[in-house]
Amino acid sequence: MSSPNQVEISKSVLAHADGLIQWTFLLNGAAAAGLLTFLGNSIDKQASFKHWEAFSYAMACFAIGLLLTLVARFFTFLALNFFAQVSDRKPADNIADIRIYLIVGDRGTISALVAFTFFVAASLAFVAGVLFGRYAIFG
């Protein structure tokens, strides 16, 4: 059922997914660090800075984005684990016990889809954080 090419393709896809998840982690973390840097400058000018609520929403969005990225990373690991269980089996074992093959393969697919969903949610949290941060800085 699983050939060496299929195993390499699934490894490649999961490696790219992991790279995307690391990208969202970096974006949310860097944006939060940038806003904290701006906060240091704004403390000196408290009279002119009036959008503290938007600033706190932006920081909350970035923190939520980081949390969602960690959850996506966990589900990517689960998907890799489930796909590795399926690929380690011999084709004769898969035919003999097709039920286990399908259940474990389905868990890997579901884990990959959940990881992708959390990746999208983390990306949306980043966009929302940028919009709140833009409002906090520029009004």
Summary of the structure (lengths in Angstrom):
residues: 139
radius of gyration: 21.0
end to end distance: 58.4
largest distance: 73.8
contacts: 417
relative contact order: 0.18
helix: 89%
strand: 0%
